[in-house]
Amino acid sequence: MDLVTDIVQNGAESGTDLLELFISETLGSSESKEFRFTVKDRGKGMTKEELEQAKDPFVSDGIKHPRRRVGLGIPLFIQTAETSGGGWEIESKKGVGTKVSAWFDLNNVDTPPIGDIPGMLRTALLFEGPSETLIKRQGRVNYEVRRTDLANALGGLKDTRSLVLMNEYLVKRER
């Protein structure tokens, strides 16, 4: 789901040392299937006013994309969560960090496809910025992975061989 990757990228670019991604799937009856994610960082955070501006599609701080006058990331995230029978929460404190959560009804026709979860996790683990990225999965599969553990086991995450092995590891964990 591209929304997850966008929120993770925002967190990675926040100046955080630790980026956490939690993903869970509730696989109950056919009437209650849910996809949920939370991204937490210890980055620069936002004031209440900055958070309100981030929710406005016609406002951009001009820092990340200097030529843009609109900021659609958070507004589209909110709209998608709400129109798919889910919801969202954003908590942020200036100088402390941000926590973004969303949940989606997997039976709702407006819920975007979950897509390639191993690919999404691979991308999250490779964003530059945080010295540590922690991913926790719950639901259909249960596991935890830390970028530093993968880098240590594979001798880094820069060369093609280590990236292929990391991908194989993530694909196997998702089975």
C-alpha positions in Angstrom: 0.0 0.0 0.0 1.6 3.2 -1.2 0.1 5.1 1.8 2.3 3.2 4.2 5.4 3.9 2.2 4.6 7.6 2.1 4.1 7.9 5.8 7.2 5.9 6.5 9.2 8.2 4.2 7.9 11.2 6.1 9.0 9.6 9.4 12.5 8.8 7.9 12.9 12.4 6.8 11.9 13.8 10.3 15.4 13.6 11.8 14.5 10.6 13.9 17.1 8.1 15.2 14.4 5.3 15.5 11.6 4.6 13.0 9.0 2.0 14.0 6.5 0.5 11.6 3.7 -1.8 13.0 1.5 -3.7 10.6 -1.4 -5.9 11.6 -4.1 -7.7 9.8 -7.3 -8.9 11.5 -8.5 -11.9 9.7 -11.7 -12.6 11.4 -14.9 -13.6 9.7 -15.6 -12.5 6.1 -17.4 -9.5 7.7 -14.4 -8.3 9.8 -11.1 -8.1 8.0 -8.9 -5.1 8.7 -5.5 -3.8 7.7 -3.9 -1.5 10.2 -0.6 0.3 10.4 1.2 2.7 12.7 4.4 4.6 12.0 6.3 6.2 15.0 9.3 8.5 14.9 11.3 10.5 17.4 11.9 13.3 14.9 11.1 17.0 14.8 7.4 16.6 15.4 4.7 19.3 14.7 2.8 21.8 16.7 -1.0 21.7 16.7 -1.0 24.5 14.1 1.6 22.7 11.9 -0.5 19.5 12.1 -3.6 21.3 11.0 -1.7 22.8 8.1 -0.4 19.3 7.1 -4.1 18.2 6.8 -4.9 21.0 4.4 -4.4 20.1 0.8 -3.9 23.7 -0.2 -1.0 24.3 2.1 2.7 23.3 1.8 5.6 24.3 4.0 7.7 24.6 0.8 10.6 22.8 2.4 10.4 19.2 1.1 9.1 20.3 -2.4 10.1 24.0 -2.8 8.1 24.6 -6.0 4.9 23.1 -4.8 2.1 25.2 -3.3 -0.1 22.2 -2.3 0.6 19.3 0.0 -1.6 16.3 -0.8 0.1 13.4 1.1 -1.6 13.7 4.5 -5.0 14.9 3.0 -5.1 11.9 0.6 -4.1 9.5 3.4 -7.0 10.8 5.5 -9.5 10.7 2.7 -8.5 7.1 1.7 -8.8 5.9 5.3 -12.2 7.5 5.8 -13.7 6.5 2.4 -12.6 2.9 2.9 -14.6 2.4 6.1 -11.5 2.8 8.2 -10.0 5.7 10.2 -6.8 7.5 11.1 -5.0 9.2 14.0 -2.1 11.5 14.0 -0.3 12.5 17.3 2.6 14.9 17.2 4.6 17.0 19.6 7.2 19.5 18.5 10.7 18.3 19.3 9.4 14.9 20.4 8.1 13.1 17.3 5.0 11.9 15.5 2.8 8.8 15.5 0.5 8.1 12.5 -2.0 5.3 12.5 -4.6 4.2 10.0 -6.9 1.2 9.6 -8.8 0.0 6.5 -11.8 -2.4 6.1 -10.4 -5.0 3.7 -14.0 -5.8 2.5 -14.6 -2.2 1.4 -14.4 -1.7 -2.3 -12.7 1.7 -1.8 -9.8 0.1 0.2 -6.6 0.2 -1.9 -4.9 -3.1 -2.6 -2.4 -4.0 0.1 0.0 -5.0 -2.7 3.5 -6.3 -2.2 4.2 -6.3 1.5 7.8 -7.6 1.3 8.5 -4.8 -1.2 6.9 -2.2 1.0 9.0 -3.5 4.0 12.2 -3.5 1.9 11.6 0.1 0.9 10.9 1.1 4.6 14.1 -0.6 5.7 16.2 1.2 3.1 15.1 4.8 3.7 18.0 6.9 4.7 17.9 8.9 7.9 17.1 6.8 11.0 20.0 4.8 12.4 17.4 2.1 13.2 14.2 0.9 11.6 12.0 -1.6 13.5 9.2 -3.5 11.8 6.7 -5.5 13.7 4.1 -7.7 11.9 1.0 -9.2 13.5 -2.0 -11.1 12.3 -1.6 -13.4 9.3 2.1 -13.6 10.1 4.0 -12.6 13.2 7.6 -11.5 13.3 9.9 -8.6 14.0 12.9 -7.3 12.0 15.4 -4.6 12.7 17.5 -3.0 10.0 20.7 -3.2 12.0 20.2 -6.9 12.6 19.7 -7.5 8.8 22.7 -5.3 8.0 24.9 -7.2 10.5 23.8 -10.6 9.2 24.2 -9.7 5.5 27.4 -7.6 5.9 25.5 -4.4 5.0 22.5 -3.4 2.8 24.3 -1.7 -0.1 25.3 -4.4 -2.5 23.0 -6.3 -4.8 23.7 -9.7 -3.1 22.7 -8.4 0.3 19.6 -6.7 -1.1 18.5 -10.0 -2.8 19.0 -11.9 0.4 17.1 -9.4 2.4 14.2 -9.6 -0.1 14.2 -13.4 0.1 14.1 -13.2 3.9 11.1 -10.8 3.9 9.2 -12.9 1.3 9.7 -16.1 3.4 8.5 -14.3 6.5 5.3 -13.2 4.8 4.4 -16.8 3.9 
